[in-house]
Amino acid sequence: MQETLPTFEASWDENLLQSVLEGLSQNNNEALNHLVWDISPKEKFAGPETVLTACALAICLFNGGAKTLQTVLRGLNLEVGVHCKSGFGIIDQQRLCYRRKIT
């Protein structure tokens, strides 16, 4: 009991709890996992191919931002229009602004 008491007491430290409230507790693995389930929600059944596709898209978004989806679309022989490019740029800018705000 005495060995675990310091860890237990540290779990309600005000600084730790404040970082959780601001969303600063998420590590990179949790962030990537969150992206996968945003693309293919757990609440709805998805086969292995759908989950693999969601994983691949999440990795693209995580590593290179929304602009990397342009490459994916071109690889599928789909035209990437001006509005699509602009939208991807806006998504990336918002993501970067949000990350700067919380760090």
C-alpha positions in Angstrom: 0.0 0.0 0.0 2.7 2.5 0.9 4.5 1.9 -2.4 1.5 2.8 -4.5 0.4 5.8 -2.4 2.6 8.4 -4.1 1.4 7.4 -7.6 -2.2 7.4 -6.4 -1.8 10.9 -4.8 -0.1 12.2 -7.9 -3.1 11.2 -10.0 -5.2 14.1 -8.7 -2.5 16.7 -8.9 -4.1 20.0 -10.1 -1.5 20.5 -12.9 -2.1 17.0 -14.3 -5.9 17.5 -14.2 -5.6 20.9 -15.8 -3.6 19.4 -18.7 -6.3 16.8 -19.2 -9.0 19.5 -19.4 -7.1 21.3 -22.1 -6.6 18.2 -24.1 -2.8 18.1 -23.6 -2.8 14.5 -22.4 -3.0 12.8 -25.8 0.1 11.2 -27.1 0.9 10.6 -30.8 -0.5 7.0 -30.8 -3.8 8.2 -29.2 -4.0 11.0 -31.8 -3.5 8.6 -34.7 -6.0 6.1 -33.2 -8.5 9.0 -32.9 -8.1 9.8 -36.6 -8.7 6.2 -37.6 -12.0 6.1 -35.6 -13.1 9.5 -36.9 -12.8 8.1 -40.5 -14.3 4.7 -39.7 -16.4 4.9 -36.4 -16.3 1.9 -34.0 -20.1 2.1 -33.6 -20.7 0.9 -37.2 -19.4 -2.4 -38.5 -16.6 -2.1 -41.0 -14.8 -4.9 -42.8 -11.0 -5.3 -42.8 -10.6 -3.5 -46.2 -12.5 -0.4 -44.8 -10.4 -0.4 -41.6 -7.2 -0.7 -43.6 -8.3 2.2 -45.8 -9.2 4.3 -42.8 -5.7 3.5 -41.3 -3.9 4.5 -44.5 -5.9 7.8 -44.8 -5.3 8.5 -41.1 -1.5 8.0 -41.5 -1.6 10.4 -44.5 -3.5 13.0 -42.5 -1.3 12.5 -39.4 2.0 12.7 -41.2 1.3 15.2 -44.0 -1.9 16.9 -43.2 -5.0 17.2 -45.5 -2.9 18.3 -48.5 -1.6 14.7 -48.8 -5.1 13.6 -49.7 -4.5 15.4 -53.1 -2.0 12.8 -53.9 -4.4 10.0 -52.9 -7.1 11.5 -55.1 -4.8 11.8 -58.0 -3.6 8.2 -57.5 -7.3 7.2 -57.9 -7.4 9.2 -61.2 -9.7 11.8 -59.7 -9.3 15.5 -60.5 -8.4 17.8 -57.6 -10.1 21.1 -58.2 -9.4 24.6 -57.0 -12.0 24.3 -54.2 -10.6 21.0 -53.0 -7.1 22.3 -52.8 -8.3 25.4 -51.0 -10.3 23.3 -48.5 -7.3 21.1 -47.8 -5.2 24.2 -47.2 -7.8 25.7 -44.8 -8.0 22.4 -42.9 -4.2 22.3 -42.5 -4.1 25.9 -41.3 -6.8 25.4 -38.8 -5.1 22.3 -37.5 -1.8 24.1 -37.1 -3.4 27.1 -35.4 -5.2 24.8 -32.9 -1.9 23.0 -32.1 -0.1 26.3 -31.5 -2.9 27.4 -29.2 -2.8 24.4 -26.9 1.0 24.1 -26.7 
